[in-house]
Amino acid sequence: MRASLDDNTRSALHFIVLGLGLAGGLRLAYGLAERWLLAGHAEAAALLPWRAGYLLADAHALVPAAPALPLRLAAAVGYALLGGALAAALARMLGGTAWVAVGRAVGALVLAPALASALFLPPHSATPDPAAGTWHLCARAALPGGITLPWTATCTSVPAGAVAVHQRADVLELTLHGTTLAAASRGGTSPVDSVHARRAIDVLQGHLPARAGP
């Protein structure tokens, strides 16, 4: 006789398979997007450990002090669930009959910008601009978990010649007259040592010559 599964077990297995398929699909899409952004800038792959998993239009941008990508994605989902739950509770208190639909709609509306923030909008970034001969520094206000508020962005440009690029173990540091402008630590689980950090600095200085630090 062929063993049969009860409805609950079958539903749980379907959910697990769906979850694994969705996670695999998202990981593949992320990898393809990363490769597309590096197209024509193969040397910039050396900077990936110092981008905290963000998908940025400029392949040479650095991201200082940002939570890891899995934490940001979890935070985005958490904020969506929280927003949806609060909206549903409020709609139910007001006597609405479609409070479940309200919660789902609000959750989806929160999830979309939260995921965009987790993937594309870092709290801080430092981007070399060879055409202008500057470093472009941007900062955004962020919620716990690294989810940024896009409308809070403030940016400034610093002359490249005034910036020194330092190496401190696996940290890349940009300083202006001794003051740290940005310090980008490696992100993810890839092994990165001082040799990789030195290579990353060479890539940056080849893209936008800067005064070498000690």
Beta strands, then each sheet from edge to edge (+ up, - down):
strand 1: 124-129
strand 2: 134-139
strand 3: 142-143
strand 4: 147-148
strand 5: 154-159
strand 6: 163-168
strand 7: 171-176
strand 8: 179-185
strand 9: 211-212
sheet 1: 1+ 2- 5+
sheet 2: 3+ 4-
sheet 3: 8+ 7- 6+ 9+
end
